[in-house]
Amino acid sequence: MSLVGNLEDLGLGDILQIVSLSRKSGELLLRGPKREGRIIFKNGQVNRALSTDFRENIGDLLVRRGIVDIDVIRQAAELQRTVYPDQRLGTILTEKHGVPKETIDILVKEQIEKIVYSFFTWNEGTFVFDLGDSNEEAATSFDPLQFMLDQGINPQWLALEGSRILDERRHRGESLDIVGDEPLLEVASIFAPGAASSPAKVSPLLNPFADSRKSLSADQSGTFNLGAELRLELGEDNSAQRGDKGPETPGLHLLRGMLQELNNPALGGGIILLVLRFASELMNRAVIFLVKEYEIVGLGQFGMEALDGISADERVRRMRVPRNAGSIFEQVLQSWTPLKTVTGSEEWDRYLVEELGSGVASEIFVGPIISEGKVVAILYGDNAPQKRVIGDTESLEIFLSQAGLAMEKVLLERRLRSKEMLV
C-alpha cells in the first residue's frame, strides 16, 4: 500500500504521527522545488534520513568534529571496499580504529534529526509513503552517507521537536531554512574520485537520489491520494489543476481528526462509539463485542436490521460466544492482530452468521482492542448484504490500537480520582 499527497494538505508532523501509530516499515519520499528527501522507517521508528540539501557523509562529520583524521577515514574506506564490503563504515571505524560506537551513534542520530527537521521548512511539495521493508538497509553498507540507526527515533518526538524548532525560528525572525554543510572535498574524494576537482558536480554516491527509480508524481497501482481525500472532505475538487492522481480510500482522511477526538480527556465511554463511527466509513455494518473472562458478548452495533420484531441493538446484546469455542474470535484473541477473512464453518461461526442476519458475507473484518495487556473488545465488520470485499483497513487498524491506549488512559484517570477521594 502507498499513500500519496501534497504537503500543503497534510503536514510532515501529521504524516510522522500516522506512520508512528501504524508501527510499520516503509519509505517516505518527499519532493519539493529543486530538492528531494527521504525518511526510512522500521517498525514505526525512523532509522535513516536523506536529503539533497545534506551532502555530508559520516566521514565528513567525524573529521569536522576532530574525532578522526582523513587518513583514518581513507584506511577505513579502503578496508570497506576491499575486505569488508558488507559492513558499514562506522562498524569498521569502531572495530579496526577504536572509534567508540556511542560516538558514532550520537553523530548519526544528530544528523538524522537535523535532516528531518529541515523537512518541516518545506511549505510546498508532494509525498509518497510506501509500506514494506526498505532496500536502503541493504544498500547502506556501500553508501558513504551511512546515517542509519539500529535503534530508531520515535517519529512523534521528531514531529513535536520539529514543530517547536520551526516556531522558535519564526518567533526570532530567523531564516526557516535548515541546510547541511558542504562535504569536505578531501573526504568526498575518498568515496567519489574526482569530486575534489569538480565540487559542483555531485557524484551518484554522494547523491542518494541520482539513480532513484521512484517518482513522487507517478501514478502507481495501489496508491491512495491522501491530499485529494482531504480536499474532497473540505468540499474542494481541484485535483485536475494540481495533477493529483490515484484512487480514493475512505477512512484515511478521517484519521487525523478522529485521533484528536480520541485524545479528548472528556471522552470517557465514547471510545466505543468513536470506533463504530470510524468503522461505518469503511463497512456496511459492524458490531463491538466485549471480551469477558469466559465469553464474548455483544455491546453495540451499526448497520444491522431488526428481525422478527426484535431491534438490532437488543439482538446484539443477546449475543453470546464462548471464549474457547473455536470461533473466528478465538484467532484474534490468540494473535492480537486484525484479520480479514471469511466466516468459518464452526458451530459458533454459524451462530454468528445467523444472529447477524443478511446471510454469509464475502469477507469479514475482525480486529482486537487491546488495553492493559489484554484484548478487552473485538470489532466485527462486513459489507453484507452486498457481496463485496471490505477493502483497505489500515487506518481502522491504527485507530483500534489507539482506542486501546485511550481506554488505558481513562481507566488510569478514574483510579487516580478514586484515590484522591479516599485521601
Residue, then its C-alpha position, 0 to 999 in steps of 0.5 A: m500500500s502507498l499513500v500519496g499527497n501534497l504537503e500543503d494538505l497534510g503536514l510532515g508532523d501529521i504524516l510522522q504521527i500516522v506512520s508512528l501509530s501504524r508501527k510499520s516499515g516503509e519509505l517516505l519520499l518527499r519532493g519539493p522545488k529543486r530538492e528531494g528527501r527521504i525518511i526510512f522507517k522500521n517498525g514505526q521508528v525512523n532509522r535513516a534520513l536523506s536529503t539533497d540539501f545534506r551532502e555530508n557523509i559520516g566521514d565528513l562529520l567525524v573529521r569536522r568534529g576532530i574525532v578522526d583524521i582523513d587518513v583514518i577515514r581513507q584506511a577505513a574506506e579502503l578496508q570497506r571496499t576491499v575486505y569488508p564490503d558488507q559492513r558499514l563504515g562506522t562498524i569498521l571505524t569502531e572495530k579496526h580504529g577504536v572509534p567508540k560506537e556511542t560516538i558514532d551513534i550520537l553523530v548519526k542520530e544528530q544528523i538524522e534529526k537535523i535532516v528531518y527537521s529541515f523537512f518541516t521548512w518545506n511549505e510546498g511539495t508532494f509525498v509518497f509513503d510506501l509500506g514494506d521493508s526498505n532496500e536502503e538497509a541493504a544498500t547502506s553498507f556501500d553508501p558513504l552517507q551511512f546515517m542509519l540507526d539500529q535503534g530508531i527515533n520515535p517519529q512523534w518526538l521528531a514531529l513535536e521537536g520539529s514543530r517547536i524548532l520551526d516556531e522558535r525560528r519564526h518567533r526570532g525572525e530567523s531564516l526557516d531554512i535548515v541546510g547541511d554543510e558542504p562535504l569536505l572535498e578531501v573526504a568526498s574524494i575518498f568515496a567519489p574520485g574526482a569530486a575534489s576537482s569538480p565540487a559542483k558536480v555531485s557524484p551518484l554516491l554522494n547523491p542518494f537520489a541520482d539513480s532513484r527509480k521512484s517518482l513522487s508524481a507517478d501514478q502507481s497501482g495501489t496508491f491512495n491520494l491522501g491530499a485529494e481525500l482531504r480536499l474532497e472532505l473540505g468540499e474542494d475538487n481541484s485535483a485536475q489543476r494540481g495533477d493529483k492522481g490515484p484512487e480514493t480510500p475512505g477512512l484515511h482522511l478521517l484519521r487525523g481528526m478522529l485521533q484528536e477526538l480520541n485524545n479528548p480527556a472528556l471522552g470517557g465511554g465514547i471510545i466505543l462509539l468513536v470506533l463504530r463511527f470510524a468503522s461505518e466509513l469503511m463497512n456496511r455494518a459492524v458490531i463491538f463485542l466485549v471480551k469477558e473472562y469466559e465469553i464474548v458478548g455483544l455491546g453495540q452495533f451499526g448497520m444491522e436490521a431488526l428481525d422478527g420484531i426484535s431491534a438490532d441493538e437488543r439482538v446484539r446484546r443477546m449475543r453470546v460466544p464462548r471464549n474457547a469455542g473455536s470461533i473466528f474470535e478465538q484467532v484474534l484473541q490468540s494473535w492480537t492482530p486484525l484479520k480479514t477473512v471469511t466466516g468459518s464453518e464452526e458451530w459458533d461461526r454459524y451462530l454468528v452468521e445467523e444472529l447477524g442476519s443478511g446471510v454469509a458475507s464475502e469477507i469479514f473484518v475482525g480486529p482486537i482492542i487491546s488495553e492493559g495487556k489484554v484484548v478487552a473488545i473485538l470489532y466485527g465488520d462486513n459489507a453484507p448484504q452486498k457481496r463485496v470485499i471490505g477493502d483497505t483497513e489500515s487506518l481502522e487498524i491504527f485507530l483500534s490500537q489507539a482506542g486501546l491506549a485511550m481506554e488505558k488512559v481513562l481507566l488510569e484517570r478514574r483510579l487516580r480520582s478514586k484515590e484522591m477521594l479516599v485521601 
